[in-house]
Amino acid sequence: MTRPYSNDLRERVVEAVGSGETCRAVAARFGVSVSSVVKWCQRHRDTGSVAPGKMGGHKRWVLEPHREFIIDAIGRTPHLTVRGLRDLLASRGIMVSRHAVWRFLKREGLSFKKNPVRR
């Protein structure tokens, strides 16, 4: 993801539009897109600031509230596959992708090895 433009540039762009120039002319002069000029002016009008919004951050894991159920299900049925676990969750009304289940299991250090020696 790219970095946001500096606040200095944003302020100069908003000031130029405020002085009567068109958004297209300001965009061409400062070398930014017309949509950026429009969005910065809207942000300034709505919040009084041209500072960018928060980028990134921590995203809560969807399956974290169901951790105990998942671990219990794997304990009861050790040969359960990722698809099977996803279907089991879906039967309880928890709609997630196989990839979400796989990421959860990887983060928890659980794996599904079909080798009888490892059971």
C-alpha positions in Angstrom: 0.0 0.0 0.0 1.3 3.4 -0.9 1.8 6.3 1.6 -0.7 9.1 1.7 0.2 12.5 0.2 1.6 15.0 2.7 -0.7 17.3 4.6 1.2 20.3 3.2 0.2 19.3 -0.4 -3.3 18.5 0.7 -3.6 22.0 2.3 -2.3 23.8 -0.7 -4.7 21.9 -3.0 -7.7 22.7 -0.8 -6.6 26.3 -0.5 -6.3 26.6 -4.3 -9.8 25.2 -4.8 -11.1 27.6 -2.1 -9.6 30.5 -3.9 -11.8 29.8 -7.0 -9.8 27.5 -9.2 -11.5 24.4 -10.7 -10.7 21.0 -9.4 -9.3 19.9 -12.8 -7.0 22.9 -13.0 -5.7 22.4 -9.5 -5.2 18.7 -10.1 -3.1 19.5 -13.3 -1.1 22.1 -11.5 -0.2 19.9 -8.5 0.1 16.7 -10.4 -2.5 14.7 -8.6 -5.8 13.1 -9.7 -9.0 15.1 -9.9 -10.7 12.5 -7.6 -8.0 13.2 -5.0 -8.7 16.9 -5.1 -12.4 16.4 -4.8 -12.0 13.9 -1.9 -9.6 16.2 0.0 -12.0 19.2 -0.4 -14.9 17.0 0.8 -12.8 15.9 3.8 -11.9 19.5 4.6 -15.5 20.6 4.3 -16.8 17.7 6.5 -14.1 17.5 9.2 -12.1 20.8 8.9 -9.0 18.8 8.3 -7.2 17.4 5.3 -5.3 14.8 7.2 -5.6 11.2 5.8 -7.7 8.6 7.7 -6.2 5.8 9.6 -4.5 3.1 7.4 -4.0 -0.5 8.4 -4.5 -1.7 11.9 -5.4 -4.9 13.6 -8.2 -6.9 12.2 -10.1 -9.1 14.6 -10.1 -12.8 13.7 -13.5 -14.1 12.8 -13.1 -17.5 14.3 -11.6 -16.4 17.6 -14.9 -16.4 19.5 -15.4 -20.0 18.4 -12.0 -21.2 19.4 -13.2 -23.6 22.2 -15.8 -25.2 19.9 -13.2 -25.7 17.1 -10.6 -27.3 19.4 -13.2 -29.5 21.0 -14.5 -30.6 17.6 -10.9 -31.5 16.5 -10.4 -33.4 19.8 -13.6 -35.4 19.3 -12.9 -36.1 15.6 -9.1 -36.0 14.9 -9.5 -37.0 11.2 -11.7 -33.9 10.6 -10.6 -32.0 7.4 -10.6 -28.2 6.9 -13.6 -28.6 4.6 -15.3 -30.8 7.2 -14.6 -28.2 9.9 -15.9 -25.4 7.7 -19.1 -27.4 7.0 -19.4 -28.1 10.8 -19.1 -24.3 11.5 -21.7 -23.6 8.7 -24.2 -25.9 10.3 -23.9 -23.7 13.4 -24.5 -20.6 11.3 -20.8 -19.5 11.1 -20.1 -18.9 7.4 -16.4 -18.7 6.7 -14.1 -19.7 3.9 -11.8 -22.7 3.9 -8.9 -20.3 3.9 -10.2 -18.6 7.1 -10.3 -22.0 8.8 -6.9 -22.9 7.6 -5.4 -19.6 8.8 -7.0 -20.1 12.2 -5.6 -23.6 12.5 -2.2 -22.6 11.4 -2.1 -19.7 13.9 -3.2 -22.2 16.7 -0.5 -24.7 15.7 -3.0 -27.4 14.7 -2.5 -29.5 11.6 -4.3 -32.3 9.8 -1.7 -35.0 9.0 -3.3 -38.1 7.7 -0.3 -40.2 8.6 -1.3 -42.9 11.2 2.0 -42.7 12.9 1.4 -39.1 13.9 -2.1 -39.7 15.5 
